[in-house]
Amino acid sequence: MTIQQLLKTAPVTTLLLASFIGLFVMQLVTGVDANNPSTEALVKWGANALPLTMMDDPWRLASSAFLHIGLMHLLFNGFAMYFFGQIAEPLFGSAKFLALFLLAAIGGNLLNNYVTWQSIIEGTGQPGLSAGASGGIMGIGAALLIAALFKISVNGMVLNLKSLIIIMAINLVYGFAVPGIDNAGHIGGAITGLVIALAFAIGYRQRLAVAIQNAAIQQQRTFNPYQTNYSYSTQDNSSYNSQYSGQYRAQYDNQSSYDATSIDQSPHIDANSTEQDAAFANNETNTADIYADSITANNSPLNNGTVHNIIEPEALKKPSIIWQLLPWFAMLLISIGFVWWWQDIHQQLLQVLKAIE
């Protein structure tokens, strides 16, 4: 993927990579060693240092995520960000992706400081420095694991869960195998990413369920725009059948009378036969009129009790706003938890300093 394609597909990822590289170049310009930067230089450029971060410089929790200790560290994290970012940013959205990276980096640094502080209290550790985007990147990787587990697609493609598990496992094993790697930062970032991604996945599933229901409703509207239910009155049908049957029998009786008269034929024309024919014709006409009136009356929807119920198509559903805001709500709670966590360690440091004085 070219720079132009990456900028179009994942603008925040491109900007993060540019900031990593830009900050590293600025260090080189000011004389910082490219492979072995000094402790003073790292502290100057915003590394995470327990006494400073947990006292007067909490901003180091975020700034250290853009600082890298040497060229190889930058290349490794830059490649991981490029690989994960071009998938995760279109999936979560640029704003959520940026918030995910920052919170995962802060969560990793807080866990690192907490573990370091506990080891100092126990007498088994000492303050140190940490820097790099590893915590944020591990958070992104963990979020992609949740997306693959919930089968959330990216541009129509579902993530490969096994591949993501292997990549995450390699990073964790590498961190424990090589000395000097901030394992607590990796784990803290991964846990933060998991929690945020769970909120995103739950909201995504709920919105997807509503979208599927709306698609079914839309299909029903397309192929069956309305339905009509018919109900008929049994009493009216019986009346119609009785009336029609009576008229038919009357006609049959008249026809039988006519036939009987015609069988008794005479060699001469009887004057009464003409009157009988006229009477029969008149009777037949009246019978037809009665039959027509009967059909019209009984077929009328107002008279025969027929009820036409038009079933309107079901209205489209709207996803609840809570599912759209759920990831932001989770990140807000995480942020509040991080502030409380920093305050707790900060107060412990103040108590120890007062005890020393």
C-alpha positions in Angstrom: 0.0 0.0 0.0 1.4 3.4 -1.0 1.6 6.4 1.2 -1.3 8.0 -0.7 -3.5 4.9 -0.3 -2.6 4.6 3.4 -3.4 8.3 3.9 -6.8 7.8 2.3 -7.6 4.5 4.0 -6.1 5.2 7.4 -5.2 8.9 7.9 -4.7 8.6 11.7 -2.3 5.7 11.2 -0.4 7.7 8.7 -0.2 10.7 11.0 1.0 8.4 13.9 3.7 6.9 11.8 4.7 10.4 10.7 4.9 11.6 14.3 7.1 8.6 15.3 9.5 9.3 12.5 9.4 13.1 12.9 10.1 12.9 16.6 13.0 10.5 16.0 14.5 12.8 13.3 14.2 15.8 15.7 16.2 13.9 18.3 18.9 13.1 15.7 19.1 16.7 14.7 19.7 17.8 18.3 22.5 15.2 18.7 20.8 12.3 20.3 22.4 8.9 19.4 20.4 6.9 16.9 21.0 3.6 18.6 21.8 4.3 22.2 20.1 7.5 23.4 21.1 8.6 26.9 18.8 8.6 29.9 18.9 12.4 30.0 17.9 12.7 26.4 15.0 10.3 26.8 13.8 12.1 29.9 14.0 15.4 28.0 12.0 14.1 25.1 9.1 12.7 27.2 10.0 9.2 28.3 7.9 7.5 31.1 9.9 7.9 34.4 8.1 6.8 37.6 9.1 9.7 39.9 8.3 12.3 37.3 5.2 10.7 35.7 3.5 10.0 38.9 4.3 13.3 40.5 4.3 16.5 38.3 4.4 15.1 34.7 1.4 12.9 34.1 1.6 13.9 30.4 4.5 11.5 30.1 1.9 8.7 30.1 1.0 9.7 26.6 4.1 11.4 25.3 6.3 8.3 25.8 4.1 6.4 23.3 5.6 8.6 20.5 9.2 8.2 21.7 11.4 5.3 20.7 14.7 4.1 22.1 16.9 3.6 19.1 16.3 3.0 15.4 15.5 -0.7 15.6 12.8 0.0 18.2 11.3 2.6 15.9 11.4 0.2 12.9 9.8 -2.6 14.8 6.9 -0.5 16.2 6.5 1.4 12.9 6.0 -1.9 11.0 3.5 -3.2 13.6 1.6 0.1 13.5 1.5 0.0 9.7 0.3 -3.6 9.7 -2.4 -3.2 12.4 -3.4 0.4 11.7 -4.5 -0.1 8.1 -6.9 -2.8 9.3 -8.1 -1.5 12.6 -8.7 2.2 11.7 -11.3 1.5 8.9 -12.9 -1.1 11.2 -13.2 1.1 14.3 -13.2 4.5 12.7 -10.5 7.1 12.9 -11.6 8.8 16.1 -12.2 5.6 18.0 -8.9 4.2 16.7 -6.9 7.2 17.9 -8.7 7.1 21.3 -8.0 3.3 21.5 -4.3 3.8 20.8 -3.8 6.6 23.4 -5.8 4.9 26.1 -4.0 1.6 25.5 -0.6 3.4 25.7 -1.6 5.2 28.9 -3.0 1.9 30.4 0.3 0.2 29.6 2.4 2.9 31.2 0.2 3.0 34.3 0.5 -0.8 34.8 4.3 -0.5 34.2 4.5 2.3 36.9 2.3 0.3 39.3 4.4 -2.8 39.0 7.6 -0.8 39.3 6.2 1.0 42.4 5.2 -2.3 44.0 8.6 -3.8 43.4 10.2 -0.7 45.0 8.0 -1.0 48.1 9.0 -4.7 48.3 12.7 -3.8 47.8 13.1 -5.9 44.7 13.1 -3.2 42.0 14.1 0.4 41.2 12.8 3.2 39.0 13.4 3.0 35.3 12.5 4.5 32.0 10.1 3.3 29.4 9.1 4.5 25.9 7.6 3.4 22.7 4.3 2.7 21.0 4.2 -0.9 22.0 1.5 -0.6 24.6 -0.8 1.2 22.2 0.0 -1.2 19.4 -0.7 -4.2 21.7 -4.1 -2.6 22.5 -4.9 -2.4 18.8 -3.9 -6.0 18.3 -6.0 -7.1 21.2 -9.0 -5.1 19.8 -8.5 -6.9 16.4 -8.6 -10.2 18.3 -12.0 -9.3 19.7 -13.2 -8.2 16.2 -12.1 -11.5 14.7 -13.8 -13.4 17.6 -17.1 -11.6 16.9 -16.6 -12.1 13.2 -16.7 -8.3 12.5 -15.8 -7.8 8.8 -13.4 -5.2 7.4 -14.3 -4.2 3.9 -16.2 -7.4 3.5 -13.4 -9.6 4.8 -13.4 -11.3 8.2 -10.1 -11.2 10.2 -8.1 -14.4 10.7 -8.3 -15.2 14.4 -5.5 -17.7 14.4 -3.1 -15.3 12.6 -3.8 -12.6 15.1 -3.3 -14.9 18.1 0.0 -16.0 16.7 1.2 -12.4 16.2 0.2 -11.4 19.7 1.7 -14.5 21.2 5.0 -13.8 19.5 5.1 -10.3 20.8 4.4 -11.4 24.4 6.9 -14.3 24.3 9.6 -12.0 22.8 9.0 -9.5 25.6 9.5 -12.1 28.3 12.5 -13.7 26.5 14.5 -10.5 25.8 15.6 -8.4 28.8 14.7 -4.7 28.9 11.3 -5.2 27.3 8.3 -3.5 29.0 6.1 -6.5 29.5 3.8 -4.7 31.9 3.3 -2.0 29.3 2.4 -4.7 26.7 -0.1 -6.5 29.0 -1.7 -3.2 30.2 -2.2 -2.0 26.7 -3.6 -5.3 25.6 -6.1 -5.4 28.5 -7.2 -1.9 27.7 -7.7 -2.7 24.1 -9.7 -5.8 24.9 -12.2 -3.9 27.1 -12.7 -1.1 24.6 -13.1 -3.6 21.7 -15.7 -5.6 23.7 -17.8 -2.5 24.1 -17.5 -1.9 20.3 -18.3 -5.4 19.4 -21.4 -5.5 21.6 -22.7 -2.3 20.1 -21.8 -3.6 16.6 -23.8 -6.8 17.1 -26.9 -4.9 18.3 -26.7 -2.5 15.3 -26.2 -5.4 12.9 -29.3 -7.2 14.3 -31.4 -4.0 13.7 -29.9 -3.7 10.1 -30.9 -7.3 9.4 -34.5 -6.7 10.6 -34.7 -3.6 8.4 -33.4 -5.5 5.4 -36.2 -8.1 5.9 -38.8 -5.4 6.2 -37.5 -3.6 3.1 -37.6 -6.9 1.2 -41.2 -7.4 2.3 -42.1 -3.9 1.1 -40.5 -4.6 -2.3 -42.2 -7.9 -3.0 -45.4 -7.6 -1.0 -46.2 -4.0 -0.6 -49.6 -4.7 1.2 -51.8 -7.6 2.2 -55.6 -7.8 2.4 -57.6 -10.1 4.7 -61.1 -10.9 3.7 -63.9 -12.1 6.1 -67.4 -12.9 5.0 -70.7 -13.0 6.9 -72.2 -16.5 7.0 -75.7 -15.2 7.6 -75.6 -13.0 4.4 -74.3 -15.9 2.4 -77.1 -18.1 3.6 -79.6 -15.5 2.8 -78.1 -15.1 -0.7 -78.2 -18.9 -1.2 -81.8 -19.1 0.0 -83.0 -16.3 -2.1 -81.2 -17.5 -5.2 -82.5 -21.0 -4.7 -86.1 -19.8 -4.3 -86.0 -17.7 -7.5 -84.4 -20.6 -9.4 -87.2 -22.9 -8.2 -89.8 -20.4 -9.3 -88.3 -20.2 -12.7 -88.1 -24.0 -12.9 -91.8 -24.2 -12.0 -92.8 -21.7 -14.6 -90.7 -23.6 -17.1 -92.4 -26.9 -16.2 -95.8 -25.3 -16.6 -94.9 -24.0 -20.0 -93.5 -27.3 -21.1 -96.6 -29.2 -20.0 -98.8 -26.9 -22.0 -96.7 -27.2 -25.1 -96.8 -31.0 -25.0 -100.6 -30.9 -25.5 -100.3 -29.7 -29.0 -103.3 -28.9 -31.2 -103.6 -28.7 -35.0 -104.7 -25.1 -34.6 -103.1 -22.2 -32.8 -104.7 -21.4 -29.6 -105.1 -17.7 -28.8 -104.3 -18.4 -25.2 -100.8 -19.7 -26.1 -99.7 -16.3 -27.1 -100.8 -14.9 -23.8 -99.0 -17.7 -22.0 -95.8 -17.0 -24.0 -96.0 -13.3 -23.1 -96.6 -14.1 -19.5 -93.6 -16.5 -19.4 -91.4 -14.0 -21.1 -92.5 -11.3 -18.6 -91.9 -13.8 -15.7 -88.5 -14.7 -17.1 -87.5 -11.1 -17.3 -88.6 -10.5 -13.7 -86.6 -13.5 -12.5 -83.5 -12.3 -14.2 -83.9 -8.8 -12.7 -84.4 -10.4 -9.2 -81.3 -12.6 -9.7 -79.2 -9.6 -10.8 -80.4 -7.6 -7.9 -79.6 -10.4 -5.5 -76.1 -10.9 -6.9 -75.4 -7.1 -6.7 -76.7 -6.8 -3.2 -74.8 -9.8 -1.9 -71.5 -8.9 -3.5 -71.5 -5.4 -2.1 -68.9 -5.0 0.6 -71.3 -2.8 2.6 -74.1 -5.4 2.5 -72.6 -8.8 2.6 -70.4 -8.2 5.7 -67.1 -8.5 3.8 -64.3 -6.8 5.8 -61.1 -5.7 3.9 -58.2 -5.3 6.4 -55.1 -3.8 4.7 -52.0 -4.8 6.7 -49.5 -2.0 6.5 -45.8 -3.0 6.1 -43.8 -2.9 9.4 -42.0 0.3 10.0 -38.2 0.3 9.8 -36.4 0.1 13.1 -33.8 2.5 14.4 -30.9 1.3 16.4 -30.8 2.6 20.0 -28.3 5.5 20.5 -26.9 3.7 23.4 -25.2 1.1 21.2 -23.5 3.8 19.1 -22.3 5.5 22.3 -21.3 2.4 24.1 -17.6 2.4 23.0 -17.3 6.1 24.0 -19.0 5.4 27.3 -16.5 2.5 28.0 -13.6 4.7 27.1 -14.9 7.5 29.4 -15.1 5.0 32.3 -11.6 3.7 31.5 -10.3 7.3 31.5 -11.9 8.0 34.9 -10.4 4.8 36.2 -7.0 5.8 34.9 -7.2 9.2 36.7 -8.2 7.4 39.9 -5.3 4.9 39.5 -2.8 7.7 38.9 -4.1 9.6 41.9 -3.8 6.5 44.1 -0.1 5.9 43.2 0.5 9.6 43.4 -0.8 9.7 47.0 1.3 6.7 48.0 4.4 8.4 46.7 3.6 11.6 48.7 3.1 9.5 51.8 6.4 7.8 51.4 8.2 11.1 50.7 6.6 12.6 53.9 7.7 9.6 55.9 11.3 9.9 54.6 11.4 13.6 55.5 
